């Protein structure tokens, strides 16, 4: 699978997502395709962060590493709706994944709103 062009990523719509996900599924193991998937998941998070987060949370591991996917989506979601992104991270049931993804959220929050980062850390 070739790289998704910036034009595709910048113009991404919810209607395009199923077809792109099919391409990733056909490509195989995400350990070999993550460098192509990450920009897509970040772009999807700018369009529909809740749907992107739900997908990376429930996708089979061979399609996307849940922690890497959640971290990539959280990195974008935190910019547009910090509280919803934080709530999604805190709802994760796997403690290791929650910690990994939460670290991304705290790091990004600390760059723009230290009080919010500290509050989130306490949750």
Secondary structure by P-SEA (a helix, b strand, c coil): cccccaaaaaaccccaaaaaaaaaaaaccccccaaaaaaaaaaaaaccaaaaaaaaaccccccccaaaaaaaaaaaaaaccaaaaaaaaaacccaaaaaaaaaaaaaaaaaccaaaaaaaaac
